[in-house]
């Protein structure tokens, strides 16, 4: 853990803020296998109807499935709809 992460963890303990907020970690909400809401992402790396790859502070997050489409995207949040078959977390560069 580097100094920045150490201080962020102390702030999280003192303030009771959630770790995803203080440490800029991705926050994923999955609604069944039909919708994913991902907060705290850095960049959209790949987008097809079968695969969505997103860069986050912990690596690449990849969703695979069928009929995937971006319902909403903003500076730090993305909502993907379709049939979601899998989610892979923290990929290094695939």
C-alpha positions as a Markdown table, in Angstrom:
| # | Residue | x | y | z |
|---|---|---|---|---|
| 1 | Unk | 0.0 | 0.0 | 0.0 |
| 2 | Unk | 1.5 | 3.3 | -1.0 |
| 3 | Unk | 1.3 | 6.5 | 1.1 |
| 4 | Unk | -1.7 | 7.8 | -0.8 |
| 5 | Unk | -3.7 | 4.6 | -0.3 |
| 6 | Unk | -2.6 | 4.6 | 3.4 |
| 7 | Unk | -3.9 | 8.2 | 4.0 |
| 8 | Unk | -7.1 | 7.4 | 2.0 |
| 9 | Unk | -7.8 | 4.4 | 4.2 |
| 10 | Unk | -7.3 | 6.5 | 7.4 |
| 11 | Unk | -9.7 | 9.1 | 6.0 |
| 12 | Unk | -12.2 | 6.4 | 5.3 |
| 13 | Unk | -12.0 | 5.1 | 8.8 |
| 14 | Unk | -12.3 | 8.5 | 10.4 |
| 15 | Unk | -15.2 | 9.8 | 8.3 |
| 16 | Unk | -17.1 | 6.6 | 7.7 |
| 17 | Unk | -17.2 | 7.4 | 4.0 |
| 18 | Unk | -17.5 | 4.3 | 1.8 |
| 19 | Unk | -14.2 | 3.0 | 0.4 |
| 20 | Unk | -15.4 | 3.3 | -3.2 |
| 21 | Unk | -15.8 | 7.0 | -2.7 |
| 22 | Unk | -12.6 | 7.7 | -0.8 |
| 23 | Unk | -10.3 | 5.5 | -2.8 |
| 24 | Unk | -12.0 | 5.9 | -6.2 |
| 25 | Unk | -12.7 | 2.2 | -6.5 |
| 26 | Unk | -15.2 | 1.0 | -9.0 |
| 27 | Unk | -18.7 | 0.5 | -7.7 |
| 28 | Unk | -20.8 | -2.1 | -9.6 |
| 29 | Unk | -24.5 | -2.6 | -9.3 |
| 30 | Unk | -25.9 | -5.6 | -11.2 |
| 31 | Unk | -29.6 | -5.9 | -11.8 |
| 32 | Unk | -30.3 | -9.5 | -12.6 |
| 33 | Unk | -28.5 | -10.3 | -15.8 |
| 34 | Unk | -30.0 | -7.4 | -17.6 |
| 35 | Unk | -28.3 | -4.2 | -16.4 |
| 36 | Unk | -25.0 | -3.1 | -15.0 |
| 37 | Unk | -24.3 | 0.3 | -13.4 |
| 38 | Unk | -20.6 | 1.0 | -13.0 |
| 39 | Unk | -19.4 | 4.1 | -11.1 |
| 40 | Unk | -15.9 | 5.4 | -10.8 |
| 41 | Unk | -14.5 | 4.4 | -14.2 |
| 42 | Unk | -11.7 | 6.1 | -16.1 |
| 43 | Unk | -12.3 | 5.3 | -19.8 |
| 44 | Unk | -14.4 | 3.2 | -22.2 |
| 45 | Unk | -11.9 | 0.9 | -24.0 |
| 46 | Unk | -14.1 | -1.3 | -26.1 |
| 47 | Unk | -17.8 | -1.4 | -26.9 |
| 48 | Unk | -19.5 | -4.0 | -29.0 |
| 49 | Unk | -22.9 | -5.8 | -28.7 |
| 50 | Unk | -21.0 | -8.7 | -27.1 |
| 51 | Unk | -18.3 | -7.0 | -25.0 |
| 52 | Unk | -17.8 | -3.9 | -23.0 |
| 53 | Unk | -14.3 | -3.1 | -21.6 |
| 54 | Unk | -13.9 | -0.3 | -19.2 |
| 55 | Unk | -10.7 | 1.1 | -17.5 |
| 56 | Unk | -10.8 | 1.6 | -13.8 |
| 57 | Unk | -8.4 | 2.4 | -11.0 |
| 58 | Unk | -8.0 | -1.3 | -10.3 |
| 59 | Unk | -7.6 | -2.4 | -13.9 |
| 60 | Unk | -9.9 | -3.3 | -16.7 |
| 61 | Unk | -13.5 | -4.5 | -16.0 |
| 62 | Unk | -15.1 | -6.5 | -18.8 |
| 63 | Unk | -18.7 | -7.4 | -19.3 |
| 64 | Unk | -19.7 | -10.0 | -21.9 |
| 65 | Unk | -23.1 | -11.1 | -23.2 |
| 66 | Unk | -25.4 | -10.4 | -26.0 |
| 67 | Unk | -27.3 | -7.3 | -27.2 |
| 68 | Unk | -25.2 | -5.1 | -24.9 |
| 69 | Unk | -25.9 | -1.4 | -25.3 |
| 70 | Unk | -24.8 | 1.6 | -23.4 |
| 71 | Unk | -28.0 | 3.1 | -21.8 |
| 72 | Unk | -26.2 | 6.0 | -20.2 |
| 73 | Unk | -22.6 | 7.3 | -19.9 |
| 74 | Unk | -21.2 | 10.3 | -18.0 |
| 75 | Unk | -17.9 | 11.4 | -16.7 |
| 76 | Unk | -17.7 | 8.7 | -14.1 |
| 77 | Unk | -20.7 | 6.4 | -14.6 |
| 78 | Unk | -21.8 | 4.0 | -17.3 |
| 79 | Unk | -25.0 | 1.9 | -17.5 |
| 80 | Unk | -25.0 | -1.1 | -19.8 |
| 81 | Unk | -28.1 | -3.1 | -20.7 |
| 82 | Unk | -28.6 | -6.4 | -22.5 |
| 83 | Unk | -28.1 | -10.0 | -21.5 |
| 84 | Unk | -25.0 | -10.1 | -19.3 |
| 85 | Unk | -23.2 | -13.5 | -19.2 |
| 86 | Unk | -20.0 | -12.6 | -17.3 |
| 87 | Unk | -18.1 | -9.9 | -15.5 |
| 88 | Unk | -14.3 | -10.0 | -15.2 |
| 89 | Unk | -12.6 | -7.7 | -12.7 |
| 90 | Unk | -9.1 | -6.3 | -12.5 |
| 91 | Unk | -7.8 | -7.5 | -15.9 |
| 92 | Unk | -4.4 | -6.1 | -16.8 |
| 93 | Unk | -4.8 | -5.4 | -20.5 |
| 94 | Unk | -6.8 | -8.0 | -22.4 |
